[in-house]
Amino acid sequence: MTLAIAVFLITLVFVIWQPKGLQIGTTAVVGAIIALLVGVVNFTDVFTVIDIVWDATLAFIGIIIISMILDEIGFFEYSAIKMAKLSGGSGNKMFVYILLLGALVAAFFANDGAALILTPILLAKMKYLKMNPLAIFAFLMAGGFIGDSASNPLVISNLTNIVTVGYFDIGFVEYAKNMFLPNLLSIFASIIVLWIYFRKDIPLKVDVSTLPEATSVIKNHTMFKFSWFFLGLLMAGYFIGDFYNLPVSVFALGGALVFLLIANKYKAVKPIMTIKAAPWQVVWFSIGLYVVVYGLKNAGFTDVIASWITTLNSYGNTTAIIGTGFLSAFISSVMNNMPTIMIMDIAIDKVGYVGNEALVYANILGSNLGPKMTPIGSLATLLWLHVLAKKGVKITWGEYMKVGLVVTPPVLLIALLGLI
C-alpha cells in the first residue's frame, strides 16, 4: 500500500502545484504511467477506469463547450445584470440574487462552468459598481461557494455526479428525484450561512442605475433567443435518454457540437477557437488520476474505507448517512474530491449498494461540499482561484480556509438531513 500511496501523493502534489505551467492532465497521465511501471495497476485496470469515466468526461467537455458558446453570446452577462437590477439597489437582495444565479448556473452548466465563466463577469460588474474590497471579497467567496454547494441537483451539475451515476448505473430521473430536497436545503443553508458570515461586509445600497441595460450586452440576438429553446430541448433530451438508457454524453457533447455548428452559421462563435479552448486536459486528468486511484484500491485502501462505512452503518441509518457525508467531505478537503469520489464509490460498493443507496448520495454531497473547506479540495476551486489570480485578485489559503472551515460544516449537515 505504501508504494500506491506514494505514487498517488506525488501525482496529487504536482497536479495542485503545476510547476512551470505543467498541465493537470499531463501530470495525471505521467502518474498513471508510473503506477503501471511500478506495478500498482495493470492494463486491465486502465480499461476498467476508462469504462467508468469516459461518459462523465465527455459529458463534462460538452457542458463546458455549451457554456463557452453562451458566454460568447452574452447569455451570462445578461443574466448577471438582470439579477443586479432586480435587487433595486439593495445590497442584501443583490447578494441573495447573485447566489441564486450561481446556483442555476451550477445546476445546468456544472460547478466548473460557474467558476470559469460567471466569476470574471461578477468581478467586472462589482468593480464597475465601485464596491469596496471587503464587499467584493464577500460576493466572490459566496459565489465560489454556491458554485459547489448547488452542484448537486442534476447528473450534469458536477463531474463527481456523472462519475458516481455511471459507476452505480443510476438513472437521470432517479438521481434528480433523490437529490431534489438535499440540494434545495443546501442552497437555502448556503444563502443563510453565507449572509450571516458576510452581513457586515455587504453594502446596504448599491447604485445599479449605472449598469448598462441587460439587452445591450447581448452580442447575437438571434442566437440568444434560440439558446433558450436549445437548452429546453437539451434538458428534454437528458430525460428521454434516461428512458432509453443512453449515455449522458450523447446529449451533452452531441448537443454541444450541434449548438456550435448553429452558432457558427449565425457567426456567433469561431468553432475552431472554441474547440481549442475547451478543457481537454480534463479528459487526461480524469483517466490518469483515476488510474492512480485504482492503485489505492488494489493496495487495499478502499477496504479500509469500507470498514469505516460498515462501522458507521452499525449505528443506524442516520449516523451512516451523516458519517459517510462528512467522511467524504474530510477526505475531499485534504486530497481533492476527484480521487475521493472514486475511492468512496468503490468502498460503498464493497459495503453493498443495495440497501445503502442513501450513502451514495451522501458521498456525492460530501464530495461536492467538503472541498470548500480548503483551496485544494476541488478542480472548480482551483480553476476559480486561477481565474481570479489572472484578474489580479489574490486570495490566500488562510483567507479562503477562514471562510470555508466555518461555512461548510453546517451547510453540509443540513443538506445531508435531506437524505434521512
C-alpha positions as CSV (number, residue, x, y, z in Angstrom):
1,M,0.0,0.0,0.0
2,T,2.9,2.3,0.7
3,L,4.0,2.4,-2.9
4,A,0.5,3.1,-4.2
5,I,0.0,5.9,-1.7
6,A,3.4,7.4,-2.6
7,V,2.5,7.4,-6.4
8,F,-0.9,9.0,-5.6
9,L,0.5,11.7,-3.3
10,I,3.3,12.7,-5.7
11,T,0.8,12.9,-8.6
12,L,-1.6,15.0,-6.5
13,V,1.2,17.4,-5.3
14,F,2.2,18.1,-8.9
15,V,-1.5,18.4,-10.0
16,I,-2.0,21.1,-7.4
17,W,1.4,22.7,-7.7
18,Q,1.6,22.8,-11.5
19,P,5.3,23.8,-11.6
20,K,6.3,25.8,-14.7
21,G,2.7,25.6,-16.1
22,L,2.6,21.8,-16.1
23,Q,-0.9,20.9,-17.1
24,I,-3.1,18.8,-14.8
25,G,-3.8,16.2,-17.5
26,T,-0.2,15.7,-18.3
27,T,0.7,15.2,-14.7
28,A,-2.1,12.7,-14.1
29,V,-1.1,10.7,-17.2
30,V,2.5,10.6,-16.1
31,G,1.3,9.4,-12.7
32,A,-0.7,6.7,-14.3
33,I,2.3,5.6,-16.4
34,I,4.4,5.4,-13.2
35,A,1.7,3.4,-11.5
36,L,1.8,1.0,-14.4
37,L,5.6,0.7,-14.4
38,V,5.9,0.0,-10.7
39,G,3.0,-2.5,-10.8
40,V,0.4,-0.9,-8.6
41,V,-2.1,-1.2,-11.6
42,N,-2.2,-3.2,-14.8
43,F,-3.6,-2.6,-18.3
44,T,-6.9,-4.3,-17.3
45,D,-7.3,-1.6,-14.6
46,V,-6.7,1.1,-17.2
47,F,-9.5,-0.2,-19.4
48,T,-11.8,-0.6,-16.3
49,V,-11.2,3.1,-15.4
50,I,-11.8,4.3,-19.0
51,D,-15.1,2.4,-18.9
52,I,-16.1,4.1,-15.7
53,V,-15.1,7.7,-16.6
54,W,-15.5,8.1,-20.4
55,D,-19.1,9.2,-20.3
56,A,-18.5,11.6,-17.4
57,T,-15.5,13.2,-19.0
58,L,-17.0,13.6,-22.5
59,A,-20.3,15.0,-21.0
60,F,-18.3,17.5,-19.0
61,I,-16.5,18.7,-22.1
62,G,-19.8,19.1,-23.8
63,I,-21.3,21.1,-20.9
64,I,-18.3,23.5,-20.9
65,I,-18.4,24.0,-24.7
66,I,-22.1,24.9,-24.4
67,S,-21.2,27.3,-21.6
68,M,-18.5,28.9,-23.7
69,I,-20.9,29.5,-26.6
70,L,-23.5,31.0,-24.3
71,D,-20.8,33.2,-22.8
72,E,-19.8,34.4,-26.3
73,I,-23.4,35.3,-27.0
74,G,-23.6,37.4,-23.8
75,F,-26.1,35.0,-22.1
76,F,-24.4,35.0,-18.6
77,E,-23.6,38.7,-18.6
78,Y,-27.2,39.5,-19.5
79,S,-28.3,37.2,-16.6
80,A,-25.9,38.9,-14.1
81,I,-27.1,42.4,-15.0
82,K,-30.7,41.3,-14.8
83,M,-30.2,39.9,-11.3
84,A,-28.3,43.0,-10.2
85,K,-31.0,45.3,-11.4
86,L,-33.7,43.1,-9.9
87,S,-32.3,43.9,-6.5
88,G,-33.4,47.5,-6.8
89,G,-30.2,48.7,-5.3
90,S,-30.4,46.7,-2.1
91,G,-27.1,45.1,-1.3
92,N,-28.6,42.3,0.6
93,K,-31.1,41.4,-2.2
94,M,-28.3,41.6,-4.7
95,F,-26.2,39.2,-2.6
96,V,-29.1,36.7,-2.5
97,Y,-30.0,37.0,-6.2
98,I,-26.4,36.6,-7.3
99,L,-26.2,33.4,-5.2
100,L,-29.4,32.2,-6.8
101,L,-27.9,32.9,-10.2
102,G,-24.8,31.0,-9.2
103,A,-27.0,28.0,-8.1
104,L,-28.8,28.0,-11.5
105,V,-25.5,28.2,-13.5
106,A,-24.0,25.4,-11.4
107,A,-27.1,23.2,-11.8
108,F,-27.3,23.4,-15.6
109,F,-23.7,24.2,-16.6
110,A,-21.7,22.5,-13.8
111,N,-19.7,24.0,-11.0
112,D,-16.7,24.3,-13.2
113,G,-18.7,26.4,-15.7
114,A,-19.7,28.7,-12.9
115,A,-16.1,29.1,-11.8
116,L,-14.7,29.7,-15.3
117,I,-17.4,31.9,-16.8
118,L,-19.6,33.5,-14.1
119,T,-16.7,34.6,-11.8
120,P,-15.0,37.0,-14.2
121,I,-18.4,38.6,-15.1
122,L,-19.3,39.1,-11.5
123,L,-15.9,40.6,-10.7
124,A,-16.1,43.0,-13.6
125,K,-19.6,44.1,-12.5
126,M,-18.7,44.6,-8.9
127,K,-15.7,46.8,-9.9
128,Y,-18.0,48.7,-12.2
129,L,-20.3,49.3,-9.3
130,K,-17.3,50.6,-7.3
131,M,-17.8,48.2,-4.4
132,N,-15.1,48.2,-1.7
133,P,-12.6,45.4,-1.4
134,L,-14.4,43.7,1.6
135,A,-17.7,43.7,-0.4
136,I,-16.0,42.3,-3.4
137,F,-14.4,39.6,-1.3
138,A,-17.7,38.7,0.2
139,F,-19.5,38.4,-3.1
140,L,-16.6,36.4,-4.7
141,M,-16.3,33.9,-1.8
142,A,-20.1,33.5,-1.6
143,G,-20.3,33.0,-5.4
144,G,-17.5,30.5,-5.4
145,F,-19.1,28.6,-2.5
146,I,-22.5,28.3,-4.1
147,G,-21.0,27.0,-7.3
148,D,-20.1,23.8,-5.5
149,S,-22.8,23.7,-2.8
150,A,-25.5,23.9,-5.5
151,S,-23.9,21.5,-7.9
152,N,-26.0,18.5,-6.7
153,P,-29.5,18.6,-8.4
154,L,-28.7,17.0,-11.8
155,V,-26.3,14.4,-13.1
156,I,-24.7,17.1,-15.2
157,S,-24.2,19.6,-12.4
158,N,-20.8,18.2,-11.3
159,L,-18.2,15.7,-12.7
160,T,-18.4,13.8,-9.5
161,N,-22.2,13.3,-10.0
162,I,-21.6,11.9,-13.5
163,V,-18.9,9.5,-12.4
164,T,-21.0,8.2,-9.5
165,V,-24.1,7.8,-11.6
166,G,-22.1,5.9,-14.2
167,Y,-20.5,3.7,-11.5
168,F,-23.8,2.7,-9.9
169,D,-25.9,2.8,-13.0
170,I,-28.3,5.4,-11.6
171,G,-30.8,7.0,-14.0
172,F,-31.1,10.7,-14.7
173,V,-34.6,11.0,-13.3
174,E,-33.9,8.7,-10.3
175,Y,-30.9,10.9,-9.4
176,A,-32.8,14.1,-9.8
177,K,-35.7,12.9,-7.5
178,N,-33.3,11.8,-4.8
179,M,-31.2,14.9,-4.8
180,F,-34.0,17.5,-5.1
181,L,-34.6,18.0,-1.4
182,P,-30.9,17.8,-0.3
183,N,-29.9,20.3,-3.0
184,L,-32.8,22.7,-2.0
185,L,-31.6,22.5,1.6
186,S,-28.0,23.1,0.5
187,I,-28.9,26.2,-1.4
188,F,-31.1,27.6,1.4
189,A,-28.5,26.8,4.1
190,S,-25.7,28.3,1.9
191,I,-27.5,31.6,1.4
192,I,-28.4,31.9,5.1
193,V,-25.0,30.9,6.5
194,L,-23.1,33.0,3.9
195,W,-25.3,36.0,4.6
196,I,-24.7,35.7,8.4
197,Y,-20.9,35.4,7.9
198,F,-20.6,38.3,5.4
199,R,-23.5,40.5,6.6
200,K,-21.2,43.3,7.9
201,D,-19.4,43.5,4.5
202,I,-22.4,43.6,2.3
203,P,-23.3,47.2,1.3
204,L,-26.8,48.3,2.3
205,K,-27.2,50.2,-1.0
206,V,-25.7,49.8,-4.5
207,D,-26.2,52.2,-7.3
208,V,-27.4,49.8,-10.0
209,S,-28.5,52.7,-12.2
210,T,-25.0,53.0,-13.6
211,L,-25.2,49.4,-15.0
212,P,-25.9,49.1,-18.8
213,E,-29.3,47.7,-19.9
214,A,-29.1,43.9,-19.9
215,T,-30.1,43.6,-23.6
216,S,-27.1,45.9,-24.6
217,V,-24.6,43.1,-23.7
218,I,-26.2,40.5,-26.0
219,K,-23.8,40.0,-28.9
220,N,-26.1,37.9,-31.1
221,H,-29.8,38.4,-30.6
222,T,-30.8,35.5,-32.9
223,M,-28.6,33.0,-31.0
224,F,-29.6,34.4,-27.7
225,K,-33.3,33.7,-28.4
226,F,-32.5,30.3,-29.9
227,S,-30.4,29.4,-26.9
228,W,-33.5,29.3,-24.6
229,F,-35.2,26.8,-27.0
230,F,-32.0,24.8,-27.3
231,L,-31.5,24.5,-23.5
232,G,-35.1,23.3,-23.1
233,L,-34.6,20.8,-25.9
234,L,-31.3,19.6,-24.3
235,M,-33.0,19.1,-20.9
236,A,-35.7,17.1,-22.6
237,G,-33.0,15.0,-24.3
238,Y,-31.5,14.1,-21.0
239,F,-34.8,12.8,-19.7
240,I,-35.5,10.9,-23.0
241,G,-32.0,9.5,-22.9
242,D,-32.6,8.2,-19.4
243,F,-35.8,6.4,-20.6
244,Y,-33.7,4.6,-23.3
245,N,-30.7,4.2,-21.1
246,L,-28.4,6.3,-23.3
247,P,-25.2,7.9,-22.0
248,V,-25.4,11.5,-20.8
249,S,-22.5,12.4,-23.1
250,V,-24.6,11.6,-26.2
251,F,-26.7,14.7,-25.4
252,A,-24.2,16.9,-23.6
253,L,-21.3,16.5,-26.1
254,G,-23.6,15.8,-29.1
255,G,-25.8,18.8,-28.3
256,A,-22.7,21.0,-27.8
257,L,-21.4,20.1,-31.3
258,V,-24.8,20.8,-32.9
259,F,-25.1,24.1,-30.9
260,L,-21.6,25.0,-32.1
261,L,-22.5,24.4,-35.7
262,I,-25.6,26.6,-35.4
263,A,-23.7,29.3,-33.6
264,N,-21.1,29.2,-36.4
265,K,-23.9,29.6,-39.0
266,Y,-25.0,32.8,-37.3
267,K,-21.4,34.0,-36.8
268,A,-21.7,34.0,-33.0
269,V,-18.5,32.0,-32.4
270,K,-15.4,30.7,-34.1
271,P,-15.7,26.9,-33.9
272,I,-12.0,26.0,-34.1
273,M,-11.1,28.5,-31.3
274,T,-14.0,27.3,-29.1
275,I,-12.9,23.6,-29.5
276,K,-9.3,24.5,-28.8
277,A,-10.3,26.5,-25.7
278,A,-12.3,23.6,-24.3
279,P,-10.7,22.0,-21.2
280,W,-9.4,18.9,-23.0
281,Q,-6.8,18.4,-20.2
282,V,-9.7,17.3,-18.0
283,V,-10.0,14.2,-20.2
284,W,-6.5,13.1,-19.5
285,F,-6.8,14.3,-15.9
286,S,-9.8,12.1,-15.2
287,I,-8.4,9.0,-16.8
288,G,-4.9,9.4,-15.4
289,L,-5.8,10.3,-11.9
290,Y,-8.4,7.6,-11.6
291,V,-5.9,5.0,-12.8
292,V,-3.6,6.2,-10.0
293,V,-6.5,6.0,-7.5
294,Y,-7.3,2.5,-8.8
295,G,-3.8,1.6,-7.5
296,L,-5.0,2.6,-4.0
297,K,-8.0,0.2,-4.5
298,N,-5.7,-2.6,-5.5
299,A,-3.5,-1.9,-2.4
300,G,-6.5,-2.3,-0.1
301,F,-7.1,1.4,0.8
302,T,-10.7,1.2,-0.2
303,D,-11.1,-1.9,2.0
304,V,-10.1,0.3,5.0
305,I,-12.7,3.0,4.0
306,A,-15.3,0.3,3.5
307,S,-14.7,-1.0,7.1
308,W,-15.2,2.5,8.4
309,I,-18.5,2.8,6.5
310,T,-19.6,-0.6,7.8
311,T,-18.9,0.6,11.4
312,L,-21.0,3.7,10.7
313,N,-23.8,1.6,9.4
314,S,-23.9,-0.4,12.6
315,Y,-25.0,2.7,14.4
316,G,-28.1,3.2,12.3
317,N,-29.2,4.9,9.1
318,T,-28.9,8.5,10.3
319,T,-25.4,8.0,11.6
320,A,-24.3,6.2,8.5
321,I,-25.6,8.9,6.2
322,I,-24.2,11.9,8.1
323,G,-20.9,10.0,8.9
324,T,-20.4,9.0,5.3
325,G,-21.1,12.5,4.1
326,F,-18.6,14.0,6.5
327,L,-16.0,11.3,5.8
328,S,-16.2,12.0,2.1
329,A,-16.0,15.8,2.9
330,F,-12.9,15.4,5.0
331,I,-11.1,13.2,2.5
332,S,-12.0,15.6,-0.3
333,S,-10.7,18.6,1.6
334,V,-7.3,17.1,2.1
335,M,-6.8,15.2,-1.2
336,N,-9.2,16.6,-3.7
337,N,-12.8,15.4,-4.5
338,M,-11.9,13.8,-7.8
339,P,-10.0,10.9,-6.4
340,T,-12.2,10.9,-3.3
341,I,-15.4,10.2,-5.2
342,M,-13.9,7.2,-6.9
343,I,-12.4,5.8,-3.6
344,M,-15.7,6.3,-1.8
345,D,-17.7,4.8,-4.6
346,I,-15.6,1.7,-4.6
347,A,-15.8,1.4,-0.8
348,I,-19.6,1.8,-0.7
349,D,-19.8,-0.8,-3.5
350,K,-17.8,-3.2,-1.3
351,V,-20.2,-2.5,1.6
352,G,-23.1,-3.2,-0.7
353,Y,-25.1,-0.7,-2.8
354,V,-28.5,-2.3,-2.4
355,G,-30.0,-1.1,0.9
356,N,-27.3,1.6,1.2
357,E,-28.4,3.9,-1.7
358,A,-28.6,6.9,0.5
359,L,-24.9,6.5,1.3
360,V,-24.1,7.1,-2.4
361,Y,-25.9,10.4,-2.3
362,A,-24.3,11.3,1.0
363,N,-20.9,10.6,-0.7
364,I,-21.8,13.0,-3.5
365,L,-22.9,15.7,-1.1
366,G,-19.7,15.3,0.9
367,S,-17.5,15.3,-2.2
368,N,-19.2,18.4,-3.6
369,L,-19.4,20.4,-0.4
370,G,-16.4,19.2,1.6
371,P,-13.8,20.6,-0.9
372,K,-15.0,24.2,0.1
373,M,-13.0,23.8,3.4
374,T,-9.6,24.1,1.6
375,P,-8.4,25.6,-1.7
376,I,-7.2,22.2,-3.0
377,G,-10.5,20.4,-2.4
378,S,-11.9,20.6,-6.0
379,L,-10.9,21.3,-9.5
380,A,-13.6,24.0,-9.6
381,T,-11.9,25.8,-6.7
382,L,-8.5,25.6,-8.3
383,L,-10.0,27.0,-11.6
384,W,-11.8,29.7,-9.6
385,L,-8.6,30.8,-7.8
386,H,-6.7,30.7,-11.1
387,V,-9.3,32.9,-12.9
388,L,-9.2,35.4,-10.0
389,A,-5.4,35.5,-10.0
390,K,-5.4,36.3,-13.7
391,K,-7.7,39.2,-12.9
392,G,-5.4,40.5,-10.2
393,V,-7.4,39.2,-7.2
394,K,-5.2,37.1,-4.8
395,I,-7.0,35.1,-2.2
396,T,-4.6,33.4,0.3
397,W,-5.1,29.9,1.7
398,G,-5.6,31.5,5.1
399,E,-8.3,33.8,3.9
400,Y,-10.1,31.0,2.0
401,M,-10.0,28.5,4.8
402,K,-11.1,31.0,7.4
403,V,-14.4,31.2,5.5
404,G,-14.6,27.5,4.3
405,L,-14.0,25.9,7.6
406,V,-16.8,27.9,9.3
407,V,-19.4,27.9,6.5
408,T,-19.1,24.3,5.1
409,P,-19.9,22.0,8.0
410,P,-23.4,23.5,8.9
411,V,-24.4,23.6,5.2
412,L,-23.3,20.0,4.6
413,L,-25.1,18.8,7.7
414,I,-28.4,20.5,6.7
415,A,-28.0,19.1,3.1
416,L,-27.4,15.6,4.5
417,L,-30.6,15.8,6.6
418,G,-32.5,15.8,3.3
419,L,-31.5,12.2,2.7
420,I,-32.8,10.9,6.0
